[in-house]
Amino acid sequence: MSEAALPAPVQAMVDAINAADTEAFVRAFTPAGFVDDWGTVKAGPDGVRAWADSDAIGAGAQMTVLSATTDGDTTRIRFAWSSRVFNGESEGIFVIEGDKLASFTIPPSH
């Protein structure tokens, strides 16, 4: 599945990471939105911004969606990630609320 098939809020977050646009990244989430990265949760605009600064945009990340499936308000992706913090493939789970992301979860790899 191509990135073009992603729901708009998911695509907005991917685009923000790849463009190194922290403000666009934060705007992709609801006010109560959160990132859950291997069980470490960063919530609200300040938390989402802190994760972007430490683990994504601030680490020079580039994200490539390899596959995606959407069921209702939940989109699951497999993605390739390249940054100064982590390089490799991961799973991602997005929950969409209206036209924003309620959450982006990166579950621990098994």
C-alpha positions in Angstrom: 0.0 0.0 0.0 1.4 3.4 -0.9 1.7 6.4 1.5 -1.1 8.1 -0.5 -3.5 5.5 1.0 -2.9 6.8 4.5 -5.7 8.7 6.3 -4.9 12.4 6.2 -3.9 12.8 9.9 -1.4 9.9 9.6 0.0 11.4 6.4 0.3 14.8 8.0 2.4 13.3 10.9 4.6 11.4 8.5 5.1 14.5 6.3 5.9 16.6 9.4 8.6 14.2 10.5 10.2 14.0 7.0 10.0 17.8 6.6 11.5 18.3 10.1 8.5 20.5 11.0 7.9 20.2 14.7 4.9 22.6 14.8 3.2 20.6 12.0 3.9 17.4 14.0 2.3 18.9 17.1 -0.7 20.2 15.1 -1.4 16.7 13.7 -2.5 15.6 17.2 -5.6 16.4 19.3 -5.0 18.6 22.4 -5.1 15.4 24.5 -3.2 13.4 21.9 -0.2 11.3 22.9 2.8 9.3 21.7 3.4 5.9 23.3 6.9 4.8 22.4 7.6 1.3 23.8 5.5 2.2 26.9 6.9 5.7 27.5 3.9 8.0 27.0 4.3 11.7 26.1 0.9 13.4 26.2 -0.6 16.8 25.2 1.1 19.4 23.0 4.2 19.7 25.3 4.7 15.9 25.5 4.2 15.4 21.8 6.7 18.2 21.1 9.2 16.7 23.6 9.0 13.3 21.8 9.4 14.9 18.4 12.5 16.9 19.8 14.2 13.9 21.4 13.2 10.9 19.3 12.1 12.1 15.9 12.6 15.5 14.3 15.4 16.5 16.8 17.1 13.2 15.9 17.0 13.9 12.2 14.4 11.1 11.6 13.1 10.0 8.2 10.0 7.8 8.2 9.0 5.6 5.2 5.7 3.8 5.4 6.1 0.2 4.1 2.5 -1.0 4.6 -0.7 0.2 6.1 -4.2 -1.1 7.0 -7.1 1.0 8.3 -10.0 -0.4 10.3 -12.5 2.2 11.5 -10.5 4.9 13.4 -7.4 2.8 13.8 -4.5 2.6 11.2 -1.7 0.1 11.6 1.5 0.6 9.7 4.9 -1.0 9.3 7.6 1.7 8.7 11.3 2.1 8.2 12.9 4.7 10.4 16.3 6.3 10.1 17.6 8.7 12.8 20.5 9.3 15.2 18.4 7.4 17.9 17.1 4.4 16.1 17.4 2.8 12.6 15.2 -0.1 11.5 11.7 -1.2 11.0 8.8 -0.8 13.5 5.1 -1.2 13.8 2.9 1.9 14.4 -0.7 2.2 15.6 -2.6 5.4 15.0 -6.0 6.2 16.5 -7.8 9.0 14.6 -10.2 11.4 16.3 -12.0 13.7 13.8 -9.2 15.2 11.6 -6.4 14.7 14.1 -4.5 11.9 15.8 -5.6 10.9 19.2 -2.5 8.7 19.5 0.6 7.2 17.9 1.8 4.0 19.5 5.0 2.2 18.8 4.6 -1.1 20.5 7.7 -3.0 21.8 9.2 -5.4 19.2 8.9 -9.1 20.0 
